[in-house]
Amino acid sequence: MSKVKTHKSIGARSTQLSIIFFLFIFLLSMQFGPYNQSQLANISTLLIAVLSITLLTGASGQISLGQGAIMAVGGYGSALLVTRLGLSMWLAFILAIFISALFGLFLGLAAARLSGPYLAGTTLVMALAIPSIAIRFESFFSGDIGLSVDYGYPPNWLTNLIGEISIEEWSLYVALPFAALALFAVLNLSNTRSGRTWRAVRDNEVAAALTGINIARTKVIVFICASALAGLAGAIYGFRGLVAPSVYSTDLSLTLLTAAVIGGLRSIGGAIFGTFVIVFLPDLIEKLTKNLAIPESIGSYLPALVIGLLLLLTVILNPRGSAGALEHIRHARHRRSH
């Protein structure tokens, strides 16, 4: 009976947090103009991919430098379903989840035999190789030109309900529900028996194996779940206008990992914070340095430099990220109060 109550309380809390996130982004968008609304859409999309790293690396300890490549699998899969078979965008997004999960199954079978730098190196090679496949098979994947896809126009029932909707608003309304659902799924997974099993494997594989946990199977399952999330993010990301190798570059994989590390690899709240940082910080830096006489050749690289320094300082001074820092402050206050 207590287990049932626990599961219900976990589900209720996950639902509440997901709804709060949805309402926060939605209400925030109403205070913003079109450009910032497009940034919120970008945050909603990239958050799904960063959550995949939270599952894969934060929960199970498997290092991946190739989440951008898995996003490409979902992006190309959904774009081909729409352009070649004429399926609807929504159905293509759902199928992209299964396509990416299948890819994650094969990747997970290989990853189960690897760990540490060997796994990181393998996923990095994958991130470099997958865009090259699109160029090699140009007749099917359209090479560097890519596949032109977009969100289309909002349905009439929605415009009749809330009035005229800009392209930026519509892109947010497409991405935000998926982000809230991904957040709900990850919150639930993290607090179930599966999540506890993943953390046991992360903390000590030998001890986990002695308790009867199948290490290889656990790693494969985590890869499938993380790949499904990354593939969904890749599908939504590509439908901003173009699915092409340049859209899913190696830089994208490193950017996602940067967001996860800055926020805290083991924290879902940290994933949200880190995603906000990588999207909004470049604009903030540009505004702060606009009145300074900085050459354009330097200014264009300044946001990436600042984010890189922030990542370096996080790894050196606070490896647990912003979420770990907040937890440390909270514990310090608790000790002082007692």
Secondary structure, 3 states (H helix, E strand, C coil): CHHHHHHHHHHHHHHHHHHHHHHHHHHHHCCCCHHHHHHHHHHHHHHHHHHHHHHHHHHCCCCCCCHHHHHHHHHHHHHHHHHCCCCCHHHHHHHHHHHHHHHHHHHHHHHCCCCHHHHHHHHHHHHHHHHHHHHHCHHHHCCCCCEECCCCCCCHHHHHHHCCCCHHHHHHHHHHHHHHHHHHHHHHHHCCHHHHHHHHHHHCHHHHHHCCCCHHHHHHHHHHHHHHHHHHHHHHHHCCCEECCCCCCHHHHHHHHHHHHHHCCCCHHHHHHHHHHHHHHHHHHHHHHCCCCCCHHHHCCHHHHHHHHHHHHHHHHCCCHHHHHHHHHHHHHHHHHC
